[in-house]
Amino acid sequence: IELLVGSLCGAALPLFSSFVSALPPCAEPRLLSAAVLLCAFAAGAAAPAALTGAPLDLLAGDASGEESVEEAPPLASNVLRTWERVIEPTKRHQKEFEEEFHGNVDYILLDSHKQASFPVKCPMSNYSKEACLQRLAQGLLVYSVLLKQVEKEYPDNSILRELKPGIPLLVAQIKETMKRGERVSAPSSSQEEQLLKQLDSPDTFQRRMTAHSILSHLRFFLIDGKRAFRKWETPRRQKVEPAA
C-alpha cells in the first residue's frame, strides 16, 4: 500500500509523496488508506488546472456572470462604459428616497407604483441579439419620455441631471451595434402625450411615488440591459451564438 501511495502522490502532488515517505513502516493500514483517498482526491482536483494551466478559482468562473469591459470588442466596450456612467447616478436613488420620506415609506413599495408603460428587460430566451438590442434601445427612448414626469415633480433632482444626457448617447451606441438600427425610433408626439397623461394624478404623494418608481425601474432596466448586452457581445458568447 505504501508503494501505491507513493507512486500516486508522486505523480500528482509531491508534497503528499513526502508525507507518505515520512510514515513509519508500522503505520496502520487505516492511515495509509486515508492517505490514498486524500491523494486521489487531490489528483482529481488538480487535473483540470493541469490541463488548462488556469488556477482552480478561475475554472469555477465568475459567480456574478459578469465579464470585464476589457473582454468585449472595442465598440461593445465603449457601449458598456457609457452604460456604467448612466447607471452610476442611480445608485444614490434609494438613499435619497429614504431621506425625502424620513424612512416612513418603504422603498420596496415603489414596485406597486409601476405603470404598464414602463419598459421591461429583454428576456434571454426566444430573443435574437438584434431583437434584444432593439428592445433595449426602444425602452431607453420610452424612459426618456417618462423622465419628463420626474423632472416635473423634481426639477432640481441631481440624479436626473446626471442621468439624462447619457441616455441619447447610449441609445446611439446601441444602434451602432445593430444591423438595422433605423428600426429604433422615439415615441411620436401623440404617444409621448399619452404616456405622460397616464402618469398624471391630482394627488401630490401619488405623483411623487410615480416619479420615484420611474427612477427605480429605470435603474433595474439599465442594470438588466447591461447584463444582457454583455452576454451578447463578449467573445465567449459570440463563439456559441450565431450571428443575428
C-alpha contacts under 8 A as a table, 3 or more apart, distances in Angstrom:
res1	aa1	res2	aa2	distance
1	I	4	L	5.02
1	I	5	V	6.18
1	I	32	L	6.94
1	I	33	S	7.75
2	E	5	V	5.11
2	E	6	G	6.07
2	E	20	V	7.24
2	E	32	L	6.82
3	L	6	G	5.04
3	L	7	S	6.14
4	L	7	S	5.28
4	L	8	L	6.12
4	L	36	V	7.89
5	V	8	L	5.23
5	V	9	C	5.96
5	V	17	S	7.40
5	V	20	V	6.94
5	V	32	L	7.48
5	V	35	A	7.00
5	V	36	V	5.42
5	V	39	C	7.63
6	G	9	C	5.34
6	G	10	G	5.69
6	G	17	S	5.22
6	G	20	V	6.35
6	G	21	S	7.04
7	S	10	G	5.00
7	S	11	A	6.20
7	S	17	S	7.65
8	L	11	A	5.38
8	L	12	A	6.24
8	L	17	S	7.96
8	L	36	V	7.78
8	L	39	C	6.95
8	L	40	A	7.43
9	C	12	A	4.99
9	C	13	L	5.02
9	C	14	P	6.07
9	C	15	L	7.72
9	C	16	F	5.46
9	C	17	S	4.86
9	C	39	C	5.71
9	C	40	A	7.91
9	C	43	A	7.78
10	G	13	L	5.74
10	G	14	P	4.99
10	G	16	F	7.34
10	G	17	S	5.11
11	A	14	P	7.18
12	A	39	C	7.52
12	A	42	A	7.54
12	A	43	A	5.12
12	A	46	A	7.68
13	L	16	F	5.65
13	L	17	S	6.76
13	L	39	C	7.44
13	L	42	A	7.50
13	L	43	A	6.96
14	P	17	S	4.96
14	P	18	S	6.41
15	L	18	S	5.20
15	L	19	F	6.36
16	F	19	F	4.83
16	F	20	V	6.20
16	F	39	C	6.84
17	S	20	V	5.20
17	S	21	S	6.19
18	S	21	S	5.20
18	S	22	A	6.28
19	F	22	A	5.27
19	F	23	L	6.80
20	V	23	L	5.26
20	V	32	L	7.89
20	V	35	A	7.42
21	S	24	P	8.00
23	L	27	A	6.37
24	P	27	A	5.35
27	A	31	L	6.71
27	A	32	L	7.08
28	E	31	L	5.39
28	E	32	L	6.62
29	P	32	L	5.05
29	P	33	S	5.97
30	R	33	S	5.02
30	R	34	A	6.14
31	L	34	A	5.12
31	L	35	A	6.30
32	L	35	A	5.02
32	L	36	V	6.31
33	S	36	V	5.02
33	S	37	L	6.37
34	A	37	L	5.17
34	A	38	L	6.12
35	A	38	L	5.04
35	A	39	C	6.05
36	V	39	C	5.21
36	V	40	A	6.13
37	L	40	A	5.10
37	L	41	F	6.17
38	L	41	F	5.19
38	L	42	A	6.17
39	C	42	A	5.01
39	C	43	A	5.97
40	A	43	A	5.08
40	A	44	G	6.19
41	F	44	G	5.18
41	F	45	A	6.25
42	A	45	A	5.09
42	A	46	A	6.06
43	A	46	A	5.13
43	A	47	A	6.15
44	G	47	A	5.34
44	G	48	P	7.80
45	A	48	P	6.74
45	A	49	A	7.83
46	A	49	A	5.49
46	A	50	A	6.19
46	A	56	L	7.88
47	A	50	A	5.02
47	A	51	L	6.20
48	P	51	L	5.14
48	P	52	T	6.17
48	P	56	L	7.69
48	P	59	L	7.98
49	A	52	T	5.21
49	A	53	G	5.13
49	A	54	A	5.16
49	A	55	P	5.89
49	A	56	L	5.97
49	A	59	L	7.62
50	A	53	G	5.28
50	A	54	A	7.55
54	A	58	L	6.49
54	A	59	L	6.60
55	P	58	L	5.40
55	P	59	L	6.51
56	L	59	L	5.07
56	L	60	A	6.72
57	D	60	A	5.52
57	D	61	G	7.26
58	L	61	G	5.33
58	L	62	D	7.49
60	A	63	A	7.92
61	G	65	G	7.86
62	D	65	G	5.46
62	D	66	E	6.63
62	D	67	E	7.53
63	A	66	E	7.89
66	E	227	R	7.09
66	E	230	R	7.62
67	E	71	E	6.65
67	E	230	R	7.45
67	E	234	T	7.68
68	S	71	E	5.60
68	S	72	A	7.55
69	V	72	A	5.68
69	V	77	S	5.41
69	V	80	L	6.55
69	V	81	R	7.39
70	E	73	P	7.64
70	E	77	S	6.54
71	E	77	S	7.95
71	E	234	T	6.22
71	E	235	P	7.07
72	A	76	A	5.79
72	A	77	S	5.46
72	A	230	R	7.48
72	A	233	E	6.20
72	A	234	T	4.57
72	A	235	P	6.36
73	P	76	A	5.31
73	P	77	S	5.97
73	P	233	E	7.29
73	P	234	T	6.97
73	P	235	P	7.46
74	P	77	S	5.00
74	P	78	N	6.41
75	L	78	N	5.26
75	L	79	V	6.52
75	L	177	T	7.53
76	A	79	V	5.03
76	A	80	L	6.18
76	A	177	T	7.54
76	A	230	R	7.92
76	A	233	E	6.41
77	S	80	L	5.08
77	S	81	R	6.18
78	N	81	R	5.16
78	N	82	T	6.30
78	N	173	Q	7.98
79	V	82	T	5.16
79	V	83	W	6.10
79	V	170	L	6.58
79	V	173	Q	5.88
79	V	174	I	6.78
80	L	83	W	4.85
80	L	84	E	6.18
80	L	226	K	6.86
80	L	230	R	7.55
81	R	84	E	5.09
81	R	85	R	6.35
82	T	85	R	5.07
82	T	86	V	6.26
82	T	166	G	7.16
82	T	169	L	7.71
82	T	170	L	6.14
83	W	86	V	5.18
83	W	87	I	6.19
83	W	170	L	6.58
83	W	222	L	7.37
83	W	226	K	6.59
84	E	87	I	5.09
84	E	88	E	6.04
85	R	88	E	5.24
85	R	89	P	7.67
85	R	166	G	7.48
86	V	89	P	6.76
86	V	90	T	7.74
86	V	162	E	7.78
86	V	163	L	5.58
86	V	166	G	5.68
86	V	167	I	6.95
87	I	90	T	5.50
87	I	91	K	7.01
87	I	163	L	7.72
87	I	219	R	6.53
87	I	222	L	6.49
87	I	223	I	7.18
88	E	91	K	5.68
89	P	92	R	6.00
89	P	93	H	7.63
89	P	159	I	5.34
89	P	162	E	6.54
89	P	163	L	6.54
90	T	93	H	5.27
90	T	159	I	6.27
90	T	163	L	7.70
90	T	215	L	7.37
90	T	216	S	7.84
90	T	219	R	5.95
91	K	94	Q	7.28
91	K	219	R	7.94
92	R	95	K	5.53
92	R	96	E	6.25
92	R	159	I	7.57
93	H	96	E	5.19
93	H	97	F	6.01
93	H	159	I	7.36
93	H	215	L	7.43
93	H	216	S	7.22
94	Q	97	F	5.03
94	Q	98	E	6.16
94	Q	107	Y	6.73
94	Q	216	S	7.94
95	K	98	E	5.25
95	K	99	E	6.21
96	E	99	E	5.07
96	E	100	E	6.14
97	F	100	E	5.20
97	F	101	F	6.42
97	F	107	Y	7.28
97	F	212	H	7.47
98	E	101	F	5.34
98	E	102	H	5.61
98	E	103	G	4.94
98	E	104	N	7.71
98	E	105	V	7.22
98	E	106	D	7.71
98	E	107	Y	7.10
99	E	102	H	4.87
99	E	103	G	6.57
100	E	103	G	7.92
101	F	104	N	5.67
101	F	105	V	6.07
102	H	105	V	7.65
103	G	106	D	6.87
105	V	109	L	7.49
106	D	109	L	5.60
106	D	110	L	7.93
107	Y	110	L	5.88
108	I	111	D	5.99
109	L	112	S	5.53
109	L	113	H	7.27
110	L	113	H	5.20
110	L	114	K	6.91
110	L	209	M	6.64
110	L	210	T	7.59
110	L	212	H	7.04
110	L	213	S	4.99
110	L	216	S	7.44
111	D	114	K	5.39
111	D	213	S	6.72
111	D	217	H	7.96
113	H	209	M	6.84
113	H	210	T	5.83
113	H	213	S	6.10
114	K	118	F	6.94
114	K	210	T	7.33
114	K	213	S	6.21
114	K	214	I	7.52
114	K	217	H	7.76
115	Q	118	F	5.60
115	Q	199	L	7.87
116	A	119	P	7.98
117	S	195	L	6.96
118	F	142	V	7.80
118	F	143	Y	7.30
118	F	214	I	7.55
118	F	217	H	7.60
119	P	139	G	5.20
119	P	140	L	7.94
119	P	142	V	7.18
119	P	143	Y	7.38
119	P	221	F	7.65
120	V	139	G	7.48
120	V	221	F	6.49
121	K	136	L	7.30
121	K	221	F	5.69
121	K	224	D	6.18
121	K	225	G	6.33
122	C	127	Y	7.87
122	C	132	C	5.65
122	C	135	R	6.59
122	C	136	L	6.77
122	C	224	D	7.85
122	C	225	G	6.94
122	C	228	A	7.27
123	P	126	N	7.44
123	P	127	Y	6.70
123	P	132	C	7.68
124	M	127	Y	6.36
124	M	228	A	7.13
127	Y	131	A	6.07
127	Y	132	C	6.08
128	S	131	A	5.23
128	S	132	C	6.12
128	S	244	A	6.01
129	K	132	C	5.14
129	K	133	L	6.16
129	K	232	W	6.51
129	K	243	A	7.99
129	K	244	A	5.57
130	E	133	L	5.22
130	E	134	Q	6.16
130	E	178	M	6.12
130	E	179	K	7.13
130	E	180	R	7.87
130	E	244	A	5.83
131	A	134	Q	5.12
131	A	135	R	6.17
132	C	135	R	5.10
132	C	136	L	6.23
133	L	136	L	5.09
133	L	137	A	6.18
133	L	174	I	6.77
133	L	175	K	7.68
133	L	178	M	6.94
133	L	229	F	7.43
134	Q	137	A	5.25
134	Q	138	Q	5.93
134	Q	175	K	7.68
134	Q	178	M	7.76
134	Q	181	G	7.46
134	Q	183	R	7.45
134	Q	184	V	6.14
135	R	138	Q	5.12
135	R	139	G	5.88
136	L	139	G	5.10
136	L	140	L	6.29
136	L	225	G	6.41
137	A	140	L	5.22
137	A	141	L	6.49
137	A	171	V	5.19
137	A	174	I	6.52
137	A	175	K	7.21
137	A	184	V	6.73
138	Q	141	L	5.20
138	Q	142	V	6.44
138	Q	184	V	5.82
138	Q	185	S	6.74
138	Q	186	A	7.05
139	G	142	V	5.09
139	G	143	Y	6.25
140	L	143	Y	4.98
140	L	144	S	6.19
140	L	167	I	6.87
140	L	171	V	6.93
141	L	144	S	4.98
141	L	145	V	6.74
141	L	167	I	7.87
141	L	168	P	7.78
141	L	171	V	7.55
141	L	185	S	7.84
141	L	186	A	5.63
141	L	187	P	7.30
142	V	145	V	5.24
142	V	146	L	6.41
142	V	186	A	7.17
142	V	187	P	6.74
143	Y	146	L	4.78
143	Y	147	L	6.01
143	Y	214	I	7.85
143	Y	218	L	6.98
144	S	147	L	5.26
144	S	148	K	7.14
144	S	164	K	7.36
144	S	167	I	7.36
145	V	148	K	5.58
145	V	149	Q	7.77
145	V	192	E	6.42
145	V	195	L	7.70
145	V	196	L	7.63
146	L	149	Q	5.59
146	L	150	V	7.13
146	L	195	L	7.24
146	L	196	L	6.69
146	L	214	I	6.99
147	L	150	V	4.88
147	L	151	E	6.18
147	L	160	L	7.74
147	L	211	A	7.77
147	L	214	I	7.13
147	L	215	L	7.78
148	K	151	E	4.93
148	K	152	K	6.09
148	K	196	L	7.90
149	Q	152	K	5.01
149	Q	153	E	6.51
149	Q	196	L	6.70
149	Q	199	L	7.39
149	Q	211	A	6.28
150	V	153	E	5.32
150	V	154	Y	5.82
150	V	155	P	7.58
150	V	160	L	7.84
150	V	208	R	7.89
150	V	211	A	4.63
150	V	212	H	7.31
150	V	214	I	7.41
150	V	215	L	7.84
151	E	154	Y	4.94
151	E	155	P	4.58
151	E	156	D	7.60
151	E	157	N	7.35
151	E	160	L	7.29
152	K	155	P	5.79
153	E	207	R	7.40
153	E	208	R	6.47
153	E	211	A	7.08
154	Y	157	N	5.32
156	D	161	R	7.57
157	N	160	L	5.44
157	N	161	R	6.33
158	S	161	R	4.96
158	S	162	E	6.30
159	I	162	E	5.35
159	I	163	L	5.90
160	L	163	L	4.95
160	L	164	K	5.86
161	R	164	K	5.98
161	R	165	P	7.64
162	E	165	P	6.72
162	E	166	G	7.66
163	L	166	G	5.84
163	L	167	I	6.97
164	K	167	I	5.69
164	K	168	P	7.82
165	P	168	P	6.52
165	P	169	L	7.36
166	G	169	L	5.31
166	G	170	L	6.13
167	I	170	L	5.03
167	I	171	V	6.15
168	P	171	V	5.12
168	P	172	A	6.17
169	L	172	A	5.11
169	L	173	Q	6.21
170	L	173	Q	5.13
170	L	174	I	6.16
171	V	174	I	5.15
171	V	175	K	6.22
172	A	175	K	5.15
172	A	176	E	6.40
173	Q	176	E	5.05
173	Q	177	T	6.78
174	I	177	T	5.35
174	I	178	M	6.74
175	K	178	M	5.10
175	K	180	R	7.68
175	K	181	G	4.52
175	K	182	E	7.66
175	K	184	V	7.53
176	E	179	K	7.85
176	E	181	G	6.63
177	T	181	G	7.83
178	M	181	G	5.22
180	R	183	R	5.91
181	G	184	V	5.79
182	E	185	S	7.19
187	P	190	S	7.95
187	P	191	Q	5.61
187	P	192	E	5.87
188	S	191	Q	5.08
188	S	192	E	6.03
189	S	192	E	5.01
189	S	193	E	6.13
190	S	193	E	5.07
190	S	194	Q	6.23
191	Q	194	Q	5.07
191	Q	195	L	6.15
192	E	195	L	5.10
192	E	196	L	6.32
193	E	196	L	5.37
193	E	197	K	6.07
194	Q	197	K	5.04
194	Q	198	Q	6.34
195	L	198	Q	5.46
195	L	199	L	6.89
196	L	199	L	5.21
196	L	200	D	6.56
197	K	200	D	5.38
199	L	207	R	7.38
199	L	210	T	7.09
200	D	207	R	6.54
201	S	204	T	7.33
201	S	206	Q	6.71
201	S	207	R	5.87
202	P	207	R	7.75
203	D	206	Q	5.31
203	D	207	R	6.31
204	T	207	R	5.15
204	T	208	R	6.23
205	F	208	R	5.17
205	F	209	M	6.11
206	Q	209	M	5.13
206	Q	210	T	6.13
207	R	210	T	5.06
207	R	211	A	6.19
208	R	211	A	4.96
208	R	212	H	6.22
209	M	212	H	5.11
209	M	213	S	5.97
210	T	213	S	4.88
210	T	214	I	6.24
211	A	214	I	5.20
211	A	215	L	6.65
212	H	215	L	5.15
212	H	216	S	6.12
213	S	216	S	4.99
213	S	217	H	5.99
214	I	217	H	5.33
214	I	218	L	5.89
215	L	218	L	5.07
215	L	219	R	6.17
216	S	219	R	5.25
216	S	220	F	6.70
217	H	220	F	5.21
217	H	221	F	6.04
218	L	221	F	4.90
218	L	222	L	6.08
219	R	222	L	5.19
219	R	223	I	6.28
220	F	223	I	4.97
220	F	224	D	5.95
221	F	224	D	5.25
221	F	225	G	5.80
222	L	225	G	4.98
222	L	226	K	6.02
223	I	226	K	5.23
223	I	227	R	6.31
224	D	227	R	5.11
224	D	228	A	6.19
225	G	228	A	5.09
225	G	229	F	6.03
226	K	229	F	5.06
226	K	230	R	6.07
227	R	230	R	5.21
227	R	231	K	6.31
228	A	231	K	5.21
228	A	232	W	6.38
229	F	232	W	5.16
229	F	233	E	6.07
230	R	233	E	5.12
230	R	234	T	5.74
231	K	234	T	5.86
231	K	237	R	5.93
232	W	237	R	5.75
232	W	238	Q	6.80
233	E	237	R	6.55
233	E	238	Q	6.52
234	T	237	R	5.45
234	T	238	Q	6.38
235	P	238	Q	4.92
235	P	239	K	6.27
236	R	239	K	5.43
236	R	240	V	7.07
237	R	240	V	5.54
237	R	241	E	5.99
238	Q	241	E	5.17
238	Q	242	P	7.21
238	Q	243	A	7.89
239	K	242	P	7.84
